[in-house]
Each structure stands twice: as structure tokens, then as C-alpha cells.
Amino acid sequence: MIEGSAGTDAKVRVIISSRDQNNIFNTIGVSEDIIEASWQALSDSFQYKLAMKKEQAEA
């Protein structure tokens, strides 16, 4: 029997596809908690976009 409080220690992977005017990119979050995995993927998508924007500005 599985204890409800212990869980199964399974991990969930969340993939978010984002796009701007020119690009489509995917970010991934992995955690035992789906909310945490979703937050990781969403946060990474913003960070990626900002890094790309900075890179383009410096070029």
C-alpha cells in the first residue's frame, strides 16, 4: 500500500512552447510537484527571451 503523504516519488516534466515574431522555443521544467515544474519552465522561457533580446542588442 502506498502512503498518501509519501507519494510515489514520480517526477513530472512540463514543456512550454513559446514564440515571438521570429522564433519558437521550448523550455522544460522537471519536479515531483507539477506546479514547481510548470514554474521552472515558465521562468526559463522568460529568462531565455530576455537573454536573446540582450544578445541581439549587443550585436
mmCIF file of the N, C-alpha and C atoms, coordinates in Angstrom:
data_MODEL
# 
_entry.id   MODEL 
# 
loop_
_atom_site.group_PDB 
_atom_site.id 
_atom_site.type_symbol 
_atom_site.label_atom_id 
_atom_site.label_alt_id 
_atom_site.label_comp_id 
_atom_site.label_asym_id 
_atom_site.label_entity_id 
_atom_site.label_seq_id 
_atom_site.pdbx_PDB_ins_code 
_atom_site.Cartn_x 
_atom_site.Cartn_y 
_atom_site.Cartn_z 
_atom_site.occupancy 
_atom_site.B_iso_or_equiv 
_atom_site.pdbx_formal_charge 
_atom_site.auth_seq_id 
_atom_site.auth_comp_id 
_atom_site.auth_asym_id 
_atom_site.auth_atom_id 
_atom_site.pdbx_PDB_model_num 
ATOM 1   N N  . MET A 1 1  ? 0.831  -1.182 0.000   1.00 0.00 ? 1  MET A N  1 
ATOM 2   C CA . MET A 1 1  ? 0.000  0.000  0.000   1.00 0.00 ? 1  MET A CA 1 
ATOM 3   C C  . MET A 1 1  ? 0.879  1.250  0.000   1.00 0.00 ? 1  MET A C  1 
ATOM 4   N N  . ILE A 1 2  ? 0.503  2.240  -0.769  1.00 0.00 ? 2  ILE A N  1 
ATOM 5   C CA . ILE A 1 2  ? 1.247  3.494  -0.854  1.00 0.00 ? 2  ILE A CA 1 
ATOM 6   C C  . ILE A 1 2  ? 0.636  4.497  0.116   1.00 0.00 ? 2  ILE A C  1 
ATOM 7   N N  . GLU A 1 3  ? 1.479  5.069  0.931   1.00 0.00 ? 3  GLU A N  1 
ATOM 8   C CA . GLU A 1 3  ? 1.029  6.122  1.843   1.00 0.00 ? 3  GLU A CA 1 
ATOM 9   C C  . GLU A 1 3  ? 0.683  7.373  1.045   1.00 0.00 ? 3  GLU A C  1 
ATOM 10  N N  . GLY A 1 4  ? -0.428 7.982  1.334   1.00 0.00 ? 4  GLY A N  1 
ATOM 11  C CA . GLY A 1 4  ? -0.835 9.191  0.625   1.00 0.00 ? 4  GLY A CA 1 
ATOM 12  C C  . GLY A 1 4  ? 0.109  10.347 0.834   1.00 0.00 ? 4  GLY A C  1 
ATOM 13  N N  . SER A 1 5  ? 0.680  10.432 2.036   1.00 0.00 ? 5  SER A N  1 
ATOM 14  C CA . SER A 1 5  ? 1.582  11.555 2.317   1.00 0.00 ? 5  SER A CA 1 
ATOM 15  C C  . SER A 1 5  ? 2.953  11.361 1.690   1.00 0.00 ? 5  SER A C  1 
ATOM 16  N N  . ALA A 1 6  ? 3.356  10.106 1.490   1.00 0.00 ? 6  ALA A N  1 
ATOM 17  C CA . ALA A 1 6  ? 4.679  9.844  0.935   1.00 0.00 ? 6  ALA A CA 1 
ATOM 18  C C  . ALA A 1 6  ? 4.705  10.007 -0.571  1.00 0.00 ? 6  ALA A C  1 
ATOM 19  N N  . GLY A 1 7  ? 3.612  9.741  -1.250  1.00 0.00 ? 7  GLY A N  1 
ATOM 20  C CA . GLY A 1 7  ? 3.584  9.846  -2.702  1.00 0.00 ? 7  GLY A CA 1 
ATOM 21  C C  . GLY A 1 7  ? 4.368  8.728  -3.353  1.00 0.00 ? 7  GLY A C  1 
ATOM 22  N N  . THR A 1 8  ? 4.579  8.829  -4.626  1.00 0.00 ? 8  THR A N  1 
ATOM 23  C CA . THR A 1 8  ? 5.287  7.788  -5.372  1.00 0.00 ? 8  THR A CA 1 
ATOM 24  C C  . THR A 1 8  ? 6.689  8.222  -5.780  1.00 0.00 ? 8  THR A C  1 
ATOM 25  N N  . ASP A 1 9  ? 7.062  9.438  -5.456  1.00 0.00 ? 9  ASP A N  1 
ATOM 26  C CA . ASP A 1 9  ? 8.357  9.991  -5.859  1.00 0.00 ? 9  ASP A CA 1 
ATOM 27  C C  . ASP A 1 9  ? 8.518  10.065 -7.373  1.00 0.00 ? 9  ASP A C  1 
ATOM 28  N N  . ALA A 1 10 ? 7.406  10.055 -8.081  1.00 0.00 ? 10 ALA A N  1 
ATOM 29  C CA . ALA A 1 10 ? 7.448  10.194 -9.537  1.00 0.00 ? 10 ALA A CA 1 
ATOM 30  C C  . ALA A 1 10 ? 7.711  11.660 -9.884  1.00 0.00 ? 10 ALA A C  1 
ATOM 31  N N  . LYS A 1 11 ? 8.386  11.875 -10.984 1.00 0.00 ? 11 LYS A N  1 
ATOM 32  C CA . LYS A 1 11 ? 8.653  13.237 -11.441 1.00 0.00 ? 11 LYS A CA 1 
ATOM 33  C C  . LYS A 1 11 ? 7.796  13.538 -12.661 1.00 0.00 ? 11 LYS A C  1 
ATOM 34  N N  . VAL A 1 12 ? 7.434  14.777 -12.781 1.00 0.00 ? 12 VAL A N  1 
ATOM 35  C CA . VAL A 1 12 ? 6.658  15.232 -13.926 1.00 0.00 ? 12 VAL A CA 1 
ATOM 36  C C  . VAL A 1 12 ? 7.535  16.187 -14.729 1.00 0.00 ? 12 VAL A C  1 
ATOM 37  N N  . ARG A 1 13 ? 7.387  16.142 -16.039 1.00 0.00 ? 13 ARG A N  1 
ATOM 38  C CA . ARG A 1 13 ? 8.129  17.045 -16.917 1.00 0.00 ? 13 ARG A CA 1 
ATOM 39  C C  . ARG A 1 13 ? 7.109  17.912 -17.640 1.00 0.00 ? 13 ARG A C  1 
ATOM 40  N N  . VAL A 1 14 ? 7.306  19.217 -17.571 1.00 0.00 ? 14 VAL A N  1 
ATOM 41  C CA . VAL A 1 14 ? 6.430  20.182 -18.226 1.00 0.00 ? 14 VAL A CA 1 
ATOM 42  C C  . VAL A 1 14 ? 7.226  20.856 -19.332 1.00 0.00 ? 14 VAL A C  1 
ATOM 43  N N  . ILE A 1 15 ? 6.669  20.876 -20.536 1.00 0.00 ? 15 ILE A N  1 
ATOM 44  C CA . ILE A 1 15 ? 7.302  21.536 -21.675 1.00 0.00 ? 15 ILE A CA 1 
ATOM 45  C C  . ILE A 1 15 ? 6.408  22.694 -22.093 1.00 0.00 ? 15 ILE A C  1 
ATOM 46  N N  . ILE A 1 16 ? 7.004  23.875 -22.169 1.00 0.00 ? 16 ILE A N  1 
ATOM 47  C CA . ILE A 1 16 ? 6.269  25.061 -22.609 1.00 0.00 ? 16 ILE A CA 1 
ATOM 48  C C  . ILE A 1 16 ? 6.864  25.524 -23.931 1.00 0.00 ? 16 ILE A C  1 
ATOM 49  N N  . SER A 1 17 ? 6.020  25.673 -24.933 1.00 0.00 ? 17 SER A N  1 
ATOM 50  C CA . SER A 1 17 ? 6.435  26.229 -26.225 1.00 0.00 ? 17 SER A CA 1 
ATOM 51  C C  . SER A 1 17 ? 6.064  27.692 -26.253 1.00 0.00 ? 17 SER A C  1 
ATOM 52  N N  . SER A 1 18 ? 7.039  28.525 -26.589 1.00 0.00 ? 18 SER A N  1 
ATOM 53  C CA . SER A 1 18 ? 6.831  29.974 -26.657 1.00 0.00 ? 18 SER A CA 1 
ATOM 54  C C  . SER A 1 18 ? 7.259  30.458 -28.031 1.00 0.00 ? 18 SER A C  1 
ATOM 55  N N  . ARG A 1 19 ? 6.770  31.612 -28.395 1.00 0.00 ? 19 ARG A N  1 
ATOM 56  C CA . ARG A 1 19 ? 7.185  32.187 -29.672 1.00 0.00 ? 19 ARG A CA 1 
ATOM 57  C C  . ARG A 1 19 ? 7.174  33.701 -29.587 1.00 0.00 ? 19 ARG A C  1 
ATOM 58  N N  . ASP A 1 20 ? 7.995  34.286 -30.438 1.00 0.00 ? 20 ASP A N  1 
ATOM 59  C CA . ASP A 1 20 ? 7.959  35.725 -30.642 1.00 0.00 ? 20 ASP A CA 1 
ATOM 60  C C  . ASP A 1 20 ? 7.749  35.947 -32.133 1.00 0.00 ? 20 ASP A C  1 
ATOM 61  N N  . GLN A 1 21 ? 8.106  37.110 -32.630 1.00 0.00 ? 21 GLN A N  1 
ATOM 62  C CA . GLN A 1 21 ? 7.859  37.399 -34.042 1.00 0.00 ? 21 GLN A CA 1 
ATOM 63  C C  . GLN A 1 21 ? 8.655  36.491 -34.980 1.00 0.00 ? 21 GLN A C  1 
ATOM 64  N N  . ASN A 1 22 ? 9.834  36.044 -34.532 1.00 0.00 ? 22 ASN A N  1 
ATOM 65  C CA . ASN A 1 22 ? 10.721 35.308 -35.424 1.00 0.00 ? 22 ASN A CA 1 
ATOM 66  C C  . ASN A 1 22 ? 11.048 33.885 -34.998 1.00 0.00 ? 22 ASN A C  1 
ATOM 67  N N  . ASN A 1 23 ? 10.871 33.557 -33.735 1.00 0.00 ? 23 ASN A N  1 
ATOM 68  C CA . ASN A 1 23 ? 11.356 32.283 -33.215 1.00 0.00 ? 23 ASN A CA 1 
ATOM 69  C C  . ASN A 1 23 ? 10.298 31.538 -32.417 1.00 0.00 ? 23 ASN A C  1 
ATOM 70  N N  . ILE A 1 24 ? 10.455 30.232 -32.386 1.00 0.00 ? 24 ILE A N  1 
ATOM 71  C CA . ILE A 1 24 ? 9.692  29.360 -31.498 1.00 0.00 ? 24 ILE A CA 1 
ATOM 72  C C  . ILE A 1 24 ? 10.726 28.623 -30.651 1.00 0.00 ? 24 ILE A C  1 
ATOM 73  N N  . PHE A 1 25 ? 10.509 28.600 -29.340 1.00 0.00 ? 25 PHE A N  1 
ATOM 74  C CA . PHE A 1 25 ? 11.443 27.907 -28.471 1.00 0.00 ? 25 PHE A CA 1 
ATOM 75  C C  . PHE A 1 25 ? 10.692 27.172 -27.373 1.00 0.00 ? 25 PHE A C  1 
ATOM 76  N N  . ASN A 1 26 ? 11.313 26.104 -26.870 1.00 0.00 ? 26 ASN A N  1 
ATOM 77  C CA . ASN A 1 26 ? 10.724 25.265 -25.834 1.00 0.00 ? 26 ASN A CA 1 
ATOM 78  C C  . ASN A 1 26 ? 11.572 25.335 -24.573 1.00 0.00 ? 26 ASN A C  1 
ATOM 79  N N  . THR A 1 27 ? 10.905 25.323 -23.429 1.00 0.00 ? 27 THR A N  1 
ATOM 80  C CA . THR A 1 27 ? 11.597 25.234 -22.149 1.00 0.00 ? 27 THR A CA 1 
ATOM 81  C C  . THR A 1 27 ? 10.967 24.096 -21.357 1.00 0.00 ? 27 THR A C  1 
ATOM 82  N N  . ILE A 1 28 ? 11.762 23.516 -20.458 1.00 0.00 ? 28 ILE A N  1 
ATOM 83  C CA . ILE A 1 28 ? 11.338 22.333 -19.727 1.00 0.00 ? 28 ILE A CA 1 
ATOM 84  C C  . ILE A 1 28 ? 11.542 22.547 -18.233 1.00 0.00 ? 28 ILE A C  1 
ATOM 85  N N  . GLY A 1 29 ? 10.571 22.085 -17.449 1.00 0.00 ? 29 GLY A N  1 
ATOM 86  C CA . GLY A 1 29 ? 10.699 22.054 -16.002 1.00 0.00 ? 29 GLY A CA 1 
ATOM 87  C C  . GLY A 1 29 ? 10.455 20.637 -15.521 1.00 0.00 ? 29 GLY A C  1 
ATOM 88  N N  . VAL A 1 30 ? 11.227 20.191 -14.542 1.00 0.00 ? 30 VAL A N  1 
ATOM 89  C CA . VAL A 1 30 ? 11.087 18.839 -14.005 1.00 0.00 ? 30 VAL A CA 1 
ATOM 90  C C  . VAL A 1 30 ? 11.063 18.915 -12.486 1.00 0.00 ? 30 VAL A C  1 
ATOM 91  N N  . SER A 1 31 ? 10.087 18.255 -11.888 1.00 0.00 ? 31 SER A N  1 
ATOM 92  C CA . SER A 1 31 ? 9.966  18.230 -10.434 1.00 0.00 ? 31 SER A CA 1 
ATOM 93  C C  . SER A 1 31 ? 8.987  17.135 -10.035 1.00 0.00 ? 31 SER A C  1 
ATOM 94  N N  . GLU A 1 32 ? 8.955  16.830 -8.762  1.00 0.00 ? 32 GLU A N  1 
ATOM 95  C CA . GLU A 1 32 ? 7.935  15.927 -8.236  1.00 0.00 ? 32 GLU A CA 1 
ATOM 96  C C  . GLU A 1 32 ? 6.606  16.659 -8.090  1.00 0.00 ? 32 GLU A C  1 
ATOM 97  N N  . ASP A 1 33 ? 6.647  17.976 -8.149  1.00 0.00 ? 33 ASP A N  1 
ATOM 98  C CA . ASP A 1 33 ? 5.461  18.826 -7.995  1.00 0.00 ? 33 ASP A CA 1 
ATOM 99  C C  . ASP A 1 33 ? 5.153  19.485 -9.340  1.00 0.00 ? 33 ASP A C  1 
ATOM 100 N N  . ILE A 1 34 ? 3.963  19.280 -9.871  1.00 0.00 ? 34 ILE A N  1 
ATOM 101 C CA . ILE A 1 34 ? 3.620  19.815 -11.195 1.00 0.00 ? 34 ILE A CA 1 
ATOM 102 C C  . ILE A 1 34 ? 3.633  21.347 -11.213 1.00 0.00 ? 34 ILE A C  1 
ATOM 103 N N  . ILE A 1 35 ? 3.267  21.965 -10.088 1.00 0.00 ? 35 ILE A N  1 
ATOM 104 C CA . ILE A 1 35 ? 3.304  23.428 -10.025 1.00 0.00 ? 35 ILE A CA 1 
ATOM 105 C C  . ILE A 1 35 ? 4.744  23.918 -10.117 1.00 0.00 ? 35 ILE A C  1 
ATOM 106 N N  . GLU A 1 36 ? 5.644  23.281 -9.393  1.00 0.00 ? 36 GLU A N  1 
ATOM 107 C CA . GLU A 1 36 ? 7.059  23.649 -9.428  1.00 0.00 ? 36 GLU A CA 1 
ATOM 108 C C  . GLU A 1 36 ? 7.643  23.429 -10.827 1.00 0.00 ? 36 GLU A C  1 
ATOM 109 N N  . ALA A 1 37 ? 7.323  22.309 -11.454 1.00 0.00 ? 37 ALA A N  1 
ATOM 110 C CA . ALA A 1 37 ? 7.820  22.036 -12.804 1.00 0.00 ? 37 ALA A CA 1 
ATOM 111 C C  . ALA A 1 37 ? 7.297  23.075 -13.785 1.00 0.00 ? 37 ALA A C  1 
ATOM 112 N N  . SER A 1 38 ? 6.036  23.451 -13.644 1.00 0.00 ? 38 SER A N  1 
ATOM 113 C CA . SER A 1 38 ? 5.451  24.470 -14.521 1.00 0.00 ? 38 SER A CA 1 
ATOM 114 C C  . SER A 1 38 ? 6.130  25.807 -14.316 1.00 0.00 ? 38 SER A C  1 
ATOM 115 N N  . TRP A 1 39 ? 6.376  26.166 -13.068 1.00 0.00 ? 39 TRP A N  1 
ATOM 116 C CA . TRP A 1 39 ? 7.041  27.434 -12.759 1.00 0.00 ? 39 TRP A CA 1 
ATOM 117 C C  . TRP A 1 39 ? 8.450  27.464 -13.345 1.00 0.00 ? 39 TRP A C  1 
ATOM 118 N N  . GLN A 1 40 ? 9.175  26.366 -13.214 1.00 0.00 ? 40 GLN A N  1 
ATOM 119 C CA . GLN A 1 40 ? 10.529 26.300 -13.776 1.00 0.00 ? 40 GLN A CA 1 
ATOM 120 C C  . GLN A 1 40 ? 10.505 26.538 -15.287 1.00 0.00 ? 40 GLN A C  1 
ATOM 121 N N  . ALA A 1 41 ? 9.607  25.861 -15.973 1.00 0.00 ? 41 ALA A N  1 
ATOM 122 C CA . ALA A 1 41 ? 9.526  26.000 -17.429 1.00 0.00 ? 41 ALA A CA 1 
ATOM 123 C C  . ALA A 1 41 ? 9.131  27.416 -17.825 1.00 0.00 ? 41 ALA A C  1 
ATOM 124 N N  . LEU A 1 42 ? 8.169  27.994 -17.123 1.00 0.00 ? 42 LEU A N  1 
ATOM 125 C CA . LEU A 1 42 ? 7.732  29.353 -17.432 1.00 0.00 ? 42 LEU A CA 1 
ATOM 126 C C  . LEU A 1 42 ? 8.826  30.371 -17.141 1.00 0.00 ? 42 LEU A C  1 
ATOM 127 N N  . SER A 1 43 ? 9.468  30.236 -15.999 1.00 0.00 ? 43 SER A N  1 
ATOM 128 C CA . SER A 1 43 ? 10.562 31.132 -15.638 1.00 0.00 ? 43 SER A CA 1 
ATOM 129 C C  . SER A 1 43 ? 11.702 31.050 -16.659 1.00 0.00 ? 43 SER A C  1 
ATOM 130 N N  . ASP A 1 44 ? 12.051 29.833 -17.058 1.00 0.00 ? 44 ASP A N  1 
ATOM 131 C CA . ASP A 1 44 ? 13.114 29.654 -18.053 1.00 0.00 ? 44 ASP A CA 1 
ATOM 132 C C  . ASP A 1 44 ? 12.749 30.294 -19.390 1.00 0.00 ? 44 ASP A C  1 
ATOM 133 N N  . SER A 1 45 ? 11.462 30.264 -19.757 1.00 0.00 ? 45 SER A N  1 
ATOM 134 C CA . SER A 1 45 ? 11.070 30.867 -21.033 1.00 0.00 ? 45 SER A CA 1 
ATOM 135 C C  . SER A 1 45 ? 11.267 32.383 -21.006 1.00 0.00 ? 45 SER A C  1 
ATOM 136 N N  . PHE A 1 46 ? 10.947 33.022 -19.874 1.00 0.00 ? 46 PHE A N  1 
ATOM 137 C CA . PHE A 1 46 ? 11.185 34.460 -19.753 1.00 0.00 ? 46 PHE A CA 1 
ATOM 138 C C  . PHE A 1 46 ? 12.679 34.775 -19.758 1.00 0.00 ? 46 PHE A C  1 
ATOM 139 N N  . GLN A 1 47 ? 13.447 33.990 -19.004 1.00 0.00 ? 47 GLN A N  1 
ATOM 140 C CA . GLN A 1 47 ? 14.889 34.220 -18.947 1.00 0.00 ? 47 GLN A CA 1 
ATOM 141 C C  . GLN A 1 47 ? 15.537 34.035 -20.312 1.00 0.00 ? 47 GLN A C  1 
ATOM 142 N N  . TYR A 1 48 ? 15.099 33.020 -21.044 1.00 0.00 ? 48 TYR A N  1 
ATOM 143 C CA . TYR A 1 48 ? 15.645 32.772 -22.384 1.00 0.00 ? 48 TYR A CA 1 
ATOM 144 C C  . TYR A 1 48 ? 15.344 33.949 -23.312 1.00 0.00 ? 48 TYR A C  1 
ATOM 145 N N  . LYS A 1 49 ? 14.108 34.406 -23.293 1.00 0.00 ? 49 LYS A N  1 
ATOM 146 C CA . LYS A 1 49 ? 13.715 35.523 -24.161 1.00 0.00 ? 49 LYS A CA 1 
ATOM 147 C C  . LYS A 1 49 ? 14.515 36.783 -23.824 1.00 0.00 ? 49 LYS A C  1 
ATOM 148 N N  . LEU A 1 50 ? 14.671 37.059 -22.541 1.00 0.00 ? 50 LEU A N  1 
ATOM 149 C CA . LEU A 1 50 ? 15.438 38.236 -22.141 1.00 0.00 ? 50 LEU A CA 1 
ATOM 150 C C  . LEU A 1 50 ? 16.908 38.113 -22.533 1.00 0.00 ? 50 LEU A C  1 
ATOM 151 N N  . ALA A 1 51 ? 17.468 36.914 -22.405 1.00 0.00 ? 51 ALA A N  1 
ATOM 152 C CA . ALA A 1 51 ? 18.860 36.708 -22.813 1.00 0.00 ? 51 ALA A CA 1 
ATOM 153 C C  . ALA A 1 51 ? 19.017 36.895 -24.319 1.00 0.00 ? 51 ALA A C  1 
ATOM 154 N N  . MET A 1 52 ? 18.066 36.397 -25.087 1.00 0.00 ? 52 MET A N  1 
ATOM 155 C CA . MET A 1 52 ? 18.133 36.567 -26.536 1.00 0.00 ? 52 MET A CA 1 
ATOM 156 C C  . MET A 1 52 ? 18.005 38.036 -26.921 1.00 0.00 ? 52 MET A C  1 
ATOM 157 N N  . LYS A 1 53 ? 17.130 38.749 -26.244 1.00 0.00 ? 53 LYS A N  1 
ATOM 158 C CA . LYS A 1 53 ? 16.957 40.169 -26.526 1.00 0.00 ? 53 LYS A CA 1 
ATOM 159 C C  . LYS A 1 53 ? 18.240 40.937 -26.211 1.00 0.00 ? 53 LYS A C  1 
ATOM 160 N N  . LYS A 1 54 ? 18.886 40.607 -25.092 1.00 0.00 ? 54 LYS A N  1 
ATOM 161 C CA . LYS A 1 54 ? 20.139 41.260 -24.711 1.00 0.00 ? 54 LYS A CA 1 
ATOM 162 C C  . LYS A 1 54 ? 21.224 40.955 -25.736 1.00 0.00 ? 54 LYS A C  1 
ATOM 163 N N  . GLU A 1 55 ? 21.294 39.701 -26.168 1.00 0.00 ? 55 GLU A N  1 
ATOM 164 C CA . GLU A 1 55 ? 22.287 39.286 -27.158 1.00 0.00 ? 55 GLU A CA 1 
ATOM 165 C C  . GLU A 1 55 ? 22.101 40.043 -28.467 1.00 0.00 ? 55 GLU A C  1 
ATOM 166 N N  . GLN A 1 56 ? 20.856 40.209 -28.896 1.00 0.00 ? 56 GLN A N  1 
ATOM 167 C CA . GLN A 1 56 ? 20.573 40.927 -30.136 1.00 0.00 ? 56 GLN A CA 1 
ATOM 168 C C  . GLN A 1 56 ? 20.919 42.412 -30.007 1.00 0.00 ? 56 GLN A C  1 
ATOM 169 N N  . ALA A 1 57 ? 20.692 42.983 -28.833 1.00 0.00 ? 57 ALA A N  1 
ATOM 170 C CA . ALA A 1 57 ? 21.006 44.392 -28.605 1.00 0.00 ? 57 ALA A CA 1 
ATOM 171 C C  . ALA A 1 57 ? 22.505 44.654 -28.631 1.00 0.00 ? 57 ALA A C  1 
ATOM 172 N N  . GLU A 1 58 ? 23.275 43.670 -28.163 1.00 0.00 ? 58 GLU A N  1 
ATOM 173 C CA . GLU A 1 58 ? 24.731 43.810 -28.124 1.00 0.00 ? 58 GLU A CA 1 
ATOM 174 C C  . GLU A 1 58 ? 25.365 43.573 -29.482 1.00 0.00 ? 58 GLU A C  1 
ATOM 175 N N  . ALA A 1 59 ? 24.660 42.929 -30.382 1.00 0.00 ? 59 ALA A N  1 
ATOM 176 C CA . ALA A 1 59 ? 25.218 42.602 -31.699 1.00 0.00 ? 59 ALA A CA 1 
ATOM 177 C C  . ALA A 1 59 ? 25.203 43.794 -32.627 1.00 0.00 ? 59 ALA A C  1 
# 
